[in-house]
Amino acid sequence: MGRPKEHDEHTAEALLASAERIIERDGADGLSVRGVADDVGTTTRAVYALFGSKSGLLRAVARRAFERMDTRLGRLRLTDDPAGDLVEAGVRVFRRFAREQPALYRLAVQRLGDDIDVRSGSRVAAGAALLHLDELVARLPGAPTTRTGSGVSSMTLEFHAMCEGLAALELRGMLPRGREERIWRDGLSALARGLAVTCTIENPTMCS
């Protein structure tokens, strides 16, 4: 019989969950290999064996964050209102992530903290989530099929940029208290309607 693995996926999951908690409490700068290992009740050797380094652990945390966003986008119940569905994606997925785990959001999306390049370890997962968003944008009437260098339409990048801007304002406390979600919905709805109009103008044959 082969020798069982000393550090398996259950240990990895526990370490990732611990790292997320520590990042939310102390920021990325407060994360340490020793702290995560002690929190889980294992050794630093487990962290190094599974993730290679603190940088590897941070990249894995960022990757899991994008995978979670991608999963949530996939679970959205689509309706016959593509623009409305796009707004729901922004509010229920993007805003929810930023509000529930702001420190992790800053690390993964804004790439702030610890001066560690998390992009290299989360690029595939981030790209998958962005492509999923692009599929929602593509449902708008007459949506163009042209893509940018990132593999998504420029309209998808516009929508993503507005979500990121709104999240940044809300996390800094610059949105009126109690009206945050309303501002998100109003802003994203206006943008989605504008994108739909642009699609129709650029593709007049879709109106026939």
C-alpha positions as CSV (number, residue, x, y, z in Angstrom):
1,M,0.0,0.0,0.0
2,G,1.2,3.5,-0.7
3,R,2.0,5.9,2.1
4,P,-0.9,8.2,2.8
5,K,-0.4,11.9,2.2
6,E,0.5,13.8,5.3
7,H,-1.2,17.0,4.1
8,D,-4.3,16.6,2.1
9,E,-7.1,18.8,0.6
10,H,-8.8,19.0,4.0
11,T,-5.7,20.6,5.5
12,A,-5.4,22.9,2.5
13,E,-9.0,23.9,2.9
14,A,-8.5,24.6,6.6
15,L,-5.4,26.7,5.9
16,L,-7.2,28.7,3.2
17,A,-10.2,29.4,5.5
18,S,-7.8,30.5,8.3
19,A,-5.9,32.7,5.9
20,E,-9.1,34.4,4.9
21,R,-10.1,35.0,8.5
22,I,-6.7,36.5,9.4
23,I,-6.7,38.7,6.3
24,E,-10.1,40.1,7.2
25,R,-9.0,40.7,10.8
26,D,-5.4,42.0,10.3
27,G,-5.1,42.6,6.5
28,A,-2.7,40.9,4.2
29,D,0.3,42.3,6.1
30,G,-0.9,40.5,9.2
31,L,-0.8,37.1,7.6
32,S,2.1,34.8,8.5
33,V,2.8,31.1,7.8
34,R,3.3,30.5,11.5
35,G,0.0,32.3,12.4
36,V,-2.0,30.3,9.9
37,A,-0.4,27.0,11.0
38,D,-1.0,27.7,14.7
39,D,-4.6,28.7,14.0
40,V,-5.3,25.4,12.2
41,G,-3.3,23.3,14.7
42,T,-0.7,22.1,12.2
43,T,2.9,22.8,11.4
44,T,4.5,25.4,9.1
45,R,5.7,22.5,7.1
46,A,2.1,21.8,6.0
47,V,1.8,25.3,4.7
48,Y,5.1,25.1,2.7
49,A,4.2,21.6,1.5
50,L,0.8,22.7,0.2
51,F,1.5,26.3,-1.0
52,G,5.2,26.6,-1.2
53,S,5.4,30.0,0.7
54,K,3.4,32.8,2.1
55,S,3.2,34.3,-1.3
56,G,1.8,31.0,-2.6
57,L,-0.8,30.9,0.1
58,L,-1.9,34.5,-0.7
59,R,-2.2,33.6,-4.4
60,A,-4.3,30.6,-3.5
61,V,-6.6,32.7,-1.3
62,A,-7.1,35.2,-4.2
63,R,-7.7,32.4,-6.6
64,R,-10.4,30.9,-4.4
65,A,-12.0,34.3,-4.1
66,F,-12.4,34.6,-7.9
67,E,-13.6,30.9,-8.1
68,R,-16.3,31.8,-5.5
69,M,-17.4,34.8,-7.5
70,D,-17.5,32.7,-10.7
71,T,-19.7,30.1,-8.9
72,R,-22.0,32.8,-7.6
73,L,-22.4,34.2,-11.1
74,G,-23.3,30.7,-12.4
75,R,-26.0,30.4,-9.7
76,L,-27.8,33.5,-10.7
77,R,-31.3,32.8,-11.9
78,L,-31.6,34.3,-15.3
79,T,-34.8,36.0,-16.5
80,D,-36.1,37.4,-19.8
81,D,-34.6,40.8,-18.7
82,P,-30.9,40.7,-19.6
83,A,-30.2,44.2,-18.3
84,G,-31.9,43.4,-15.0
85,D,-29.9,40.2,-14.7
86,L,-26.7,42.1,-15.3
87,V,-27.6,44.5,-12.5
88,E,-28.3,41.6,-10.2
89,A,-24.8,40.2,-11.0
90,G,-23.2,43.5,-9.9
91,V,-25.3,43.8,-6.7
92,R,-25.5,40.2,-5.6
93,V,-22.1,39.0,-6.5
94,F,-19.6,41.9,-6.8
95,R,-21.1,44.1,-4.1
96,R,-21.7,41.2,-1.8
97,F,-18.0,40.1,-2.0
98,A,-16.7,43.6,-1.3
99,R,-19.0,44.1,1.6
100,E,-18.7,40.7,3.2
101,Q,-14.9,40.3,2.8
102,P,-13.5,43.8,2.2
103,A,-9.9,42.9,3.0
104,L,-9.9,39.9,0.8
105,Y,-11.6,42.0,-1.9
106,R,-8.8,44.6,-1.7
107,L,-6.2,41.8,-2.0
108,A,-7.8,39.9,-4.8
109,V,-9.5,42.6,-6.9
110,Q,-7.6,45.8,-6.1
111,R,-4.4,43.9,-5.3
112,L,-3.5,45.9,-2.3
113,G,-1.4,44.8,0.6
114,D,1.8,43.0,1.3
115,D,3.4,44.0,-2.1
116,I,2.9,40.4,-3.3
117,D,1.8,39.8,-6.8
118,V,-1.3,37.8,-6.4
119,R,-2.2,38.2,-10.0
120,S,0.1,35.5,-11.3
121,G,-1.7,32.9,-9.1
122,S,-5.3,34.0,-9.7
123,R,-5.2,35.1,-13.4
124,V,-7.0,32.0,-14.7
125,A,-9.7,32.1,-12.0
126,A,-10.2,35.9,-12.4
127,G,-10.4,35.5,-16.2
128,A,-13.1,32.8,-15.8
129,A,-15.2,35.0,-13.6
130,L,-14.8,37.9,-16.1
131,L,-15.8,35.7,-19.0
132,H,-18.9,34.6,-17.0
133,L,-19.8,38.2,-16.6
134,D,-19.1,38.7,-20.4
135,E,-21.7,36.0,-21.1
136,L,-24.3,38.1,-19.2
137,V,-23.4,41.2,-21.1
138,A,-23.6,39.2,-24.4
139,R,-27.3,38.6,-23.6
140,L,-28.1,42.3,-24.2
141,P,-30.0,42.9,-27.4
142,G,-27.5,43.3,-30.3
143,A,-24.4,42.9,-28.1
144,P,-21.3,43.0,-30.3
145,T,-19.1,40.0,-30.6
146,T,-15.8,41.9,-30.8
147,R,-13.4,41.2,-27.9
148,T,-10.6,43.0,-26.2
149,G,-7.1,41.6,-25.5
150,S,-8.5,40.2,-22.3
151,G,-11.0,38.0,-24.2
152,V,-14.1,40.0,-23.2
153,S,-16.0,42.8,-24.8
154,S,-15.3,46.5,-24.0
155,M,-18.8,46.7,-22.5
156,T,-18.0,44.0,-20.0
157,L,-14.9,46.0,-18.9
158,E,-17.1,49.1,-18.6
159,F,-19.5,47.3,-16.4
160,H,-16.7,45.8,-14.3
161,A,-15.1,49.2,-13.9
162,M,-18.3,50.7,-12.6
163,C,-18.7,47.9,-10.1
164,E,-15.2,48.3,-8.9
165,G,-15.7,52.0,-8.6
166,L,-18.9,51.7,-6.6
167,A,-17.2,49.1,-4.3
168,A,-14.3,51.5,-3.7
169,L,-16.6,54.3,-2.8
170,E,-18.7,52.2,-0.5
171,L,-15.7,50.7,1.3
172,R,-14.4,54.2,2.0
173,G,-17.8,55.2,3.4
174,M,-18.5,57.7,0.6
175,L,-21.9,56.5,-0.3
176,P,-24.9,57.9,1.7
177,R,-25.6,55.6,4.6
178,G,-28.7,53.5,4.0
179,R,-28.8,54.2,0.3
180,E,-25.8,52.2,-0.8
181,E,-27.7,49.4,-2.5
182,R,-30.1,51.8,-4.1
183,I,-27.2,53.8,-5.6
184,W,-25.6,50.5,-6.9
185,R,-28.9,49.5,-8.5
186,D,-29.6,52.9,-10.0
187,G,-26.1,53.3,-11.4
188,L,-25.8,49.8,-12.8
189,S,-29.3,50.0,-14.2
190,A,-28.5,53.2,-16.1
191,L,-25.3,51.7,-17.4
192,A,-27.0,48.5,-18.5
193,R,-29.7,50.4,-20.3
194,G,-27.1,52.6,-21.9
195,L,-25.1,49.5,-23.0
196,A,-28.3,48.0,-24.5
197,V,-29.0,51.2,-26.5
198,T,-25.4,51.3,-27.7
199,C,-25.7,47.7,-28.8
200,T,-28.8,48.4,-30.8
201,I,-27.4,51.5,-32.5
202,E,-24.2,49.7,-33.4
203,N,-26.2,46.7,-34.6
204,P,-29.3,48.2,-36.3
205,T,-30.2,44.9,-38.0
206,M,-31.0,43.5,-34.6
207,C,-34.0,45.9,-34.5
208,S,-35.6,44.6,-37.6
